[in-house]
Amino acid sequence: ISNGTTVEGLSKKIEDISKGMKRRIHKKWK
């Protein structure tokens, strides 16, 4: 099983994406 298909891997991916989006929004606002 690849890490991306497991629930743990999926939630980590979503967490990373949301973190990246937050960082991008921060840069726009400053």
CORSUL-V184608 format. One record per run of one state. SS is the DSSP state (a for helix, b for strand, c for the rest). FROM is the first residue (numbers start at 1). LEN is the number of residues. If there is no record, write none. Layout:
ss,from,len
SS,FROM,LEN
SS,FROM,LEN
This chain:
ss,from,len
c,1,6
a,7,23
c,30,1
